[in-house]
C-alpha cells in the first residue's frame, strides 16, 4: 500500500482542494472516536457515558462533526456532477433534437449516481452480507443473548448515515440547479423549512412532521457545500456562520425545547439527532464556519508530503473503517469478558484507567478488519449509461429505505419477525436487507448501461 499511496499523493493535481480530503477523514475519525469513548459496556448491557456523566454532554458540540462530512459531500458532489455535465457526449446526429438534452442529462445522472455511490455501497453491501450471514448462523444455533444480542442490534446503527448520504447524492442535480439560480436563497429556503417543521412539531403538535427534518436539516448543510464549491464562503461569511450558528444553538438549547447533547441520549423525549432539529442545524452552521476559518493554516500543513500521504491513505479506507468500527469495539469487549477481565463501572477511576487500552485494542482490531475488507472500497471503472436515470433513482430509493431500516431494527431477531418503525412503516431485518441489495443491483445496472458509442 505504501508505494500506491505515494504514487497517488505524488500525482495529486495542484487544483485539488486537499483540505476537503482532510475534513472528510477527520470528521469520520471523530465519529469513530466518539462512539468508542461513549460506549459504557458492562456485563449487563450497553449504556452511554454521557448519560452516566451528564456534565460531559457539552463535548458533543465538538465531537458531533457529522455536519462537516455532509458539508464536504455537497462540495464534492457539485464538482463531480458539473464535471460529468462538461464531459457528456454529444447526442447522436440521428437522435431527435427535442429528446437529446433529456437523454443526455439522464445518462449523466446515472453515471453520477454510480460514480458517487460505488465507494459507499460496495463496502456497505459486504458489511450487510457478512453480518447478515453471521447473525443468521448465531440465531440458528440458538444464540443471540447477552452482549451478542446487543451487538447484533447495535452494530448496524451507523448505517443511518449511509441512508442520509444516499439521499444527498440522489437530490444533488435538482438542488444544484436551485443553488445556481438562488444561491444563498436556496440554503435559506431549506433552513426556513427546517424551522417551520420544528414550529409545527413543538408548537402545534403535528404528528410525524418532525421526520421531514431528516431531509431539510441535512440537505441545508449539504447546500453549504455547493456554496463553498462556488467560492461563496469567504472568511467574513465563515465568521458569521460560526458566530451566528453558535449563538443560535446556545439560545435554542437555553430557551427552547432542545436538549444539550448533540447526539441521541437513551430515554430522552427529544433528540437533536433523530430526527434532526433546528438546534442541530445551528450546530452544523457553527462547525462549518469554524472549519472554514481554519482552512488557510490547514492548507499549509497539507503541503507537507508526509502529512498529505497520511490523508490520502486514510481516505482510501475511511468508509470501511467507519462501517466496521463498532464491530471492533464489541469484539474487544467480548474478548475482555471471555478472558474474565473485569469491566469497571462506567466513569469510575478504574474505567478511565482502562480507556487507553480499550481504544488501542479497538483501533488494532479495526485495522485488521480494514485490511480484510478494504479492497471493496476501491471503485471500478464507470462508463456513462444510456437512459437509465429512473432505474438509478429507484435503486437509490430502495437502498436508502433499506439501510435506514436496517440501522433501526438491527440483525437481532432476524428470524422472529422483529420490526422497527421507519418513519411510520414497520420494517423487518430481512425486508431491509432485501431492499438494500435490490437497490444496489439497480444502481449498478443503471450505471453500466450499454456504454457510449
N, C-alpha and C positions, 0 to 999 in steps of 0.2 A: 504494500500500500504506500510505503514511503516514496518510491520513485514516481508513482502515478500522481500522488498529491503534489509532489514537487513540480511535475510537468504541468499539472492543472494550474497551480499557483503561478508558475512562470509564464503561462500563456494567457493570463488574465488581461483583457483589454484595458487600456488606460481609461476608457469611458465608463467602466463598471463602477457602480456605487458599492464599494466594499463595506461601508457602514451598514447597509441594509442586510448583508450576509451576517455581520456580527450581531445585529439586533435579532435576527431570526434564531440564531444559535443561543444567544444569551437568554431570550425570552423562554424558549423551551427548557433550557437548563435551569432557570429559576423555578419553573413549574415543577420539574422533577425534584429539585432540592426541597421545595416547599412540601411536596407530598411525603417525601421521606421524613422530614422533620415533624410534620403534623400528626403522623400516624402514631397513635398511642395503643400499641398492641399488648394485650395481656392474655393469659390462658383462657379467659372467659369471653374474649371478643376484641373488637377494634373500636377505639374511641378517637376523639380528636383533641390534640393537645390544646388547641385554642379554647375548647370548652372546659378543659381542666384548669387552664390558667387564662381567664378572660383578659387579663392585663396584657397578654401578648397579641391580642387581635389587631392593634394598630400596625403590627408588622405586615399585615395583609395589604396595606397601602403601598408597600414596597415589593412584596413577593407576588401579588396578583398582577402579573405582567402580560396576561393573555391578550389584552387590548393592543399591546405593542406588536404581537405576532400578526394580528388581523390588520393592523395598520400597514405593516410591511407587506402583507399579502395584497392589499389594494395597490400599493406601488408596483409590485411585480406583475400583477395581473394587467394593469394598464399598459405597461411596457410590452408584455407578451402579446396581448391582443392587438395592439397597434402594429407591432412588428409583423404579425401574421396578415393583417389587412394590407400592409405595404407589399408583402410578398405574394399575395394571392394571384393565381394565374388568370390571365385574361380569358374571358368567355370564348368558347369556340365560335368561329365565324358563322357556322350554320345555326347556332342557338338563337332562339327568339330574343330580340333585344330587350323586350319588357321582362323576360324571365331571368336574364343574365345576372343582374345585381342581386336578386334574392337568392339565386342558386349559389353565387359566389360567396355571399355572406353566410349562407347555410353551411357551406364547405368549411369556411374559416371557423365558424362556431364549433363544428365537430372536431376539427383539428386542435382548436384551443382547449376544449374540454379534455381531450385525451392527453395532450401535452402537459397540461397543468395537473392532471389527476393521476398520471402514471406513478409518480414517486410517492403519491399519497395512498392510492387504492391498492397497488400491488403488495406492499408490506402489510397493509391493513387486512387484506384477504388472507394472507398467510397467517397472521395473528389469529383471525377468526377461525380458520380451519384447524390450526394446531390446538387452540384452546377448546374448540368445539369437540374435537375428537377426544381430547384428554378428559373433558367433563363427561362425555358420554360413557367412556370407559369407567371412570370413577363411580358414576351412578349405577351402571350396570352391575358393578361389583358390590353395590350396597353402601358405598361411601358417600361423602358429601356433608358430614357433620363437622363441628368444631371449626378450627382455623381453615380447613379445606373448604368447607361450605362458605365461609366468609370470603375466601379468596375467589371462589367461583362466582360469587355475587359481585364483588367489588373490582375485579381485575379489568372489567370492561368499562368502568366509569369514564376513563379519559376519552372514550370514543365519542362523547358528546362534541368534543372539539372538532373531530373529523366531520361530523354531520354539519356543523355550522360552517366550516370551511368549504364544504361541498356547495352549500347554498351560495356562498360568496362567489365562487367560481362560476356557478350557473347564472347568476344575476349580473356578472361583470359587463357584458355587452350593453344591456339597456341602461344600467346605472352609469356606465361610462358616457353614453350619449347624453344622459341628463346632466352629468358633470360638465361635458363640453358645451352644453347650452347654458347652464345656470351657474356653474362654478360653486362658490360658497353657498349659493342658494339651494343647491341640491342637498348639501350636507345639512343646512338649516331645516329643510323640509323633513328629513329623516329624524333629526333631533327633536323637532317640534312634534312629530308623530309619536315619538317615544314618551315625551312629556304628556301628551294627550292620553295615551294609554294608561299612564300611572294615575292621572286625574280620574279617569273612568273606573280604574281599579279601586283606588283608595277612597275617593270622594263619593262616587256613585255606586260602588259595589257591583259593577257589571261582571258577571261570571265569565271566566275563561279569556277575557280580553287581554290579560297580562301576558299570555303566550305570544301575542303579536310582537312583543319586545325582543323575542329571540331574533326576529328579523330587524326591527327598527334600530335597536341599540348597536348590534354588531355591524350592521350594514352602514350605520353612520360612521363608526370608527374606520371601516373599510374605505368609505368615501374620502376620509382624510388622506389615505394613501394615494388616491387619484390626485388630490391637490398637491401632494408632495412631488408626484411624478411630473407635474407641470411647473415645479419651482415656486409654488404659491404659499409655502410655509417658510418664510424667512425668519431671521432672529426675532424681529419685533412681534410677528404673529405667534411664533413659538413661545415667547414670553407671555403673551396674552393668553394663549391656550393653557400654559402651565399655571399661571396665577389665577385666571378665571375658573379653570376646572377645579383646582384645589379649593378655592373659596366656595364654589358651588357645592362641591362634595361635602365639605365641612358643614355648611349651612343645612344641606338636605338631611344629613345624619343627625345634626344637633336639634333641628326643629321639625323634621318630617318623620314619616313612619318607617324610616330606613335603619337597618342595624349598622353597627360599627364595622363589622367584619365584611371585607370584600370577597370572601369566599363563603360557601354554604356551611351552615352550622347545624349539627344534629338537633332536631326538635324545635327549631325556630319557626315561628309563624310566617315570617317574611324573610326571604333570602335575596341578597343583592345579585345573586348569580343565576338562580333557576326559579323563575325566569329572570332575565336581567332587568335592572331598574334604571331610572334616571340617575340615581346616585352612582351606579356603576359606569354609566356613560360619562358623567362628570369626572370620575376617577380616571377613565380612559383618556379624557382630554388633557388632564394634567400630566399623565405619563407620556403622551405623545409630545406635548410641549417640552417636557423635561429632556427626553432623549434627543429631540431636535436641537436643544441648546448645547448638548454635548457632542454634536456632530463633528465640529472642526477639530477639537483635540483628539477625538477617536480616529478620525481620518488620518491624522499624522501618525498615530500609533500603528495603524494598519498598513502603513507604507513599509514597515519593517518586515523583511521576508519571513522570518521565523513566526512572527505573530500572524501574518496572513496565511501561511501554510497551516497553522493550527486551526484557523477559522475554516479554511477550505476542507480540511479533514473532518472537522466536526459537522459541517454542513452535509457531508456525504452520508452521514449515519444518523443525523438528528432525529428523523421520524421513526426509525427503527428503535432507537434508544427510548424515545417517548412512549412508544407502544408497549415496550417490554419492561419499563422501569418498575411498575407495580408488581409484575411477576417476580422480578428480582427481590423486591422488598419483602414480599410474603415468603419467598424462598428462604431468605435469611432468617426471618422469624421462625419459620417451620423447622429449619435446621437447628436453631438455638433450643427450641422446645424438644426436638428429638434427642438432643445431646444433654437434656436436663439442665441447661443453663437457666438460671433464674432470671425472669423478666421483672425488673423492679417496677414499683408503682410509677405511673407516668408523672413526670415533672419532679420526682424525688431527686435527691442528690445523686443516688446511685444510677438513676435513669439518665441524668445528664452526663455522668461519667462514662456511660456506655455508648453515648451518641456517636463519638468519633469511630468506634469500632463498627457499629451498625452501618454508618454511612460508607465506610471503606469497603465493607463486605458487599453492600448493595451495589456500589459502583463497580466492584470487581465482577459480580455476577451479571450486571447489566452489560459490561464489556464482553463477557463470554457469550451472552445472548446476541449481542450485536454482531460478533464475529460469525455466529451461526446463521444469522438471517439477513445480514447487510446486503447480500447480493440481490435481494428482491427490491431494494431501494434504487437500483440503477435503472434509469429509464431506457427503454428500447427506442429504436428509430421510429419517428412518427411521420407518416405520409398524409397529406390532406385527403379528406374524403369527399365524396360527391353526394350532396343532398341528403345527409343523414342527421341533420340538426335535430329534428323531432325525436329520432331514436336516441340520440345522445342525451337530450333533455329528459326523456323518460327514464333512461338509465341512471342519471344523476339523482332524479327524484326518488327512485327506488332505493338507491344507495343511502341517500340522506335519511329516509324514513327507517331503513334497516339498521344503520349504525346508531342512530338516536335511540331506537327501540332497544337495541342490544345494550347500550350504555345504561339503560334504566332497569332492564329485567335481569341482566347478567346470565351466567350459564348454570347457576344453581337452580334446581327444579326443571332441568331440561326435559325430563321425561314425565313430569306430573302436571304439565299444562299450566304452570305458574305464569301469570301475566303481570304487566305493569302498564300504567296509563301513559300513552304517548299523546300529549295534549288531552283529548277526551276519548281516545280509542284504545281499548285493551290490546296489547301486543305480547306475544309469547316469544321465547328464545328461538324455537325452530322457524317461526314466521319471520323474525328479524334476520336470521341467517339467510333464509331463502331470498328475501328482498335484497339484502346486501350483495349476495353472489349474483343474482339475476341482473341487478342494476349494473354491476361491474362488467359482466359479459356484454351487456348492451352498449356500454361506453366503449369497450374495446372494439366491438364490431363496428360501431359508428365511426370510430377514429380511423380504422383501417380502410373502410370503404373499398373502392376499386382502384384507388390511386388516381393520379392525374396524368392524362395522356400528353 
